[in-house]
Amino acid sequence: MRSTIDLLGRRWMLRIIWELSSSPAGFREMQRRCGNMSSSVLSSRLSELTAARLVTGDAGRYRLTPLGEDLVRALQPLREWNTKWEQETPTVH
């Protein structure tokens, strides 16, 4: 569990996974979706996610692997909690 927390706790990791959960994207599109993060950071994070077998890059387009899709499903309770949190704490975020 510690290695999962270490991986997903790195800056931008969950954001990249979240963005890819909606649709595959090329490098520049991912950069745009993630608020124009630096290309070196995006490249590093995509490499780490690829090594972890959560993301694959085919023909310059990145997409979640089945394992990455499983992770998105596992995070669904957190998404539900977030909705409640946003409703109960409108000034915090």
FENKAKA-V392070 format. One record per residue. N is the residue number from 1. RES is the residue in three letters. PHI is phi in degrees with one decimal (* if undefined). OMEGA is omega in radians with two decimals (NA if undefined). Layout:
# FENKAKA-V392070
n=N res=RES phi=PHI omega=OMEGA
n=N res=RES phi=PHI omega=OMEGA
This chain:
# FENKAKA-V392070
n=1 res=MET phi=* omega=-3.11
n=2 res=ARG phi=-60.6 omega=-3.12
n=3 res=SER phi=-67.0 omega=3.08
n=4 res=THR phi=-66.0 omega=3.12
n=5 res=ILE phi=-63.9 omega=3.10
n=6 res=ASP phi=-61.4 omega=-3.13
n=7 res=LEU phi=-66.0 omega=-3.06
n=8 res=LEU phi=-73.8 omega=3.13
n=9 res=GLY phi=-80.1 omega=3.10
n=10 res=ARG phi=-69.1 omega=-3.11
n=11 res=ARG phi=-54.1 omega=3.07
n=12 res=TRP phi=81.1 omega=-3.06
n=13 res=MET phi=-59.5 omega=-3.12
n=14 res=LEU phi=-65.4 omega=3.11
n=15 res=ARG phi=-62.5 omega=3.13
n=16 res=ILE phi=-62.9 omega=3.12
n=17 res=ILE phi=-60.7 omega=3.13
n=18 res=TRP phi=-59.7 omega=-3.13
n=19 res=GLU phi=-63.7 omega=3.14
n=20 res=LEU phi=-74.0 omega=3.12
n=21 res=SER phi=-69.1 omega=3.13
n=22 res=SER phi=-85.8 omega=3.10
n=23 res=SER phi=-174.4 omega=3.07
n=24 res=PRO phi=-62.5 omega=-3.14
n=25 res=ALA phi=-156.5 omega=3.01
n=26 res=GLY phi=-76.9 omega=-3.07
n=27 res=PHE phi=-59.1 omega=-3.10
n=28 res=ARG phi=-64.5 omega=3.08
n=29 res=GLU phi=-64.7 omega=3.10
n=30 res=MET phi=-62.9 omega=3.13
n=31 res=GLN phi=-60.6 omega=3.12
n=32 res=ARG phi=-64.7 omega=-3.13
n=33 res=ARG phi=-60.9 omega=-3.09
n=34 res=CYS phi=-98.4 omega=3.04
n=35 res=GLY phi=68.9 omega=3.12
n=36 res=ASN phi=58.3 omega=3.06
n=37 res=MET phi=-60.6 omega=-3.09
n=38 res=SER phi=-62.3 omega=-3.12
n=39 res=SER phi=-64.4 omega=-3.13
n=40 res=SER phi=-68.4 omega=3.11
n=41 res=VAL phi=-67.5 omega=3.14
n=42 res=LEU phi=-61.0 omega=3.13
n=43 res=SER phi=-60.2 omega=3.13
n=44 res=SER phi=-63.3 omega=-3.11
n=45 res=ARG phi=-66.3 omega=3.10
n=46 res=LEU phi=-63.5 omega=3.09
n=47 res=SER phi=-63.5 omega=3.13
n=48 res=GLU phi=-65.1 omega=3.13
n=49 res=LEU phi=-68.0 omega=3.07
n=50 res=THR phi=-68.1 omega=3.10
n=51 res=ALA phi=-62.0 omega=3.12
n=52 res=ALA phi=-81.9 omega=3.12
n=53 res=ARG phi=63.5 omega=3.06
n=54 res=LEU phi=-97.4 omega=-3.10
n=55 res=VAL phi=-133.6 omega=3.02
n=56 res=THR phi=-130.2 omega=3.12
n=57 res=GLY phi=-119.8 omega=3.13
n=58 res=ASP phi=-110.4 omega=3.10
n=59 res=ALA phi=52.3 omega=3.08
n=60 res=GLY phi=77.3 omega=3.10
n=61 res=ARG phi=-116.8 omega=-3.13
n=62 res=TYR phi=-98.3 omega=3.11
n=63 res=ARG phi=-149.2 omega=3.07
n=64 res=LEU phi=-73.6 omega=2.99
n=65 res=THR phi=-82.2 omega=3.03
n=66 res=PRO phi=-55.8 omega=3.09
n=67 res=LEU phi=-65.9 omega=3.08
n=68 res=GLY phi=-65.1 omega=3.09
n=69 res=GLU phi=-65.1 omega=3.06
n=70 res=ASP phi=-61.4 omega=3.12
n=71 res=LEU phi=-62.1 omega=3.12
n=72 res=VAL phi=-59.2 omega=3.10
n=73 res=ARG phi=-64.3 omega=3.14
n=74 res=ALA phi=-65.8 omega=-3.14
n=75 res=LEU phi=-84.5 omega=-3.11
n=76 res=GLN phi=-54.9 omega=3.09
n=77 res=PRO phi=-59.8 omega=3.09
n=78 res=LEU phi=-66.4 omega=3.10
n=79 res=ARG phi=-63.2 omega=3.11
n=80 res=GLU phi=-63.4 omega=3.09
n=81 res=TRP phi=-60.8 omega=3.14
n=82 res=ASN phi=-59.4 omega=3.11
n=83 res=THR phi=-60.5 omega=3.11
n=84 res=LYS phi=-63.3 omega=-3.12
n=85 res=TRP phi=-61.2 omega=3.13
n=86 res=GLU phi=-61.8 omega=3.13
n=87 res=GLN phi=-70.4 omega=-3.09
n=88 res=GLU phi=-87.2 omega=-3.10
n=89 res=THR phi=-133.1 omega=-3.02
n=90 res=PRO phi=-62.2 omega=-3.10
n=91 res=THR phi=-95.1 omega=-3.06
n=92 res=VAL phi=-77.5 omega=-3.01
n=93 res=HIS phi=-110.8 omega=NA
